[in-house]
Amino acid sequence: MAYIPIEQLLDKADNSMYKLVMLAAKRTLEIAEGQPKLVSANSSLKPSGVALEEIAEGKVKLKKK
């Protein structure tokens, strides 16, 4: 997994560490349960790493209420 700066990830989660963790955890569970990956990632990469890459690339976003 390439290094993803935390600032880049926080920008995608309204600058909230809590929201980032919740978004990453939810997407990690979806990937672990068999949902397709939204980015091309190495097969040895863990679901949590894939989830963070998806968030960094803007493929997974927070729902606005």
Helices and strands as residue ranges (DSSP letters): H 6-11, H 17-32, H 47-56
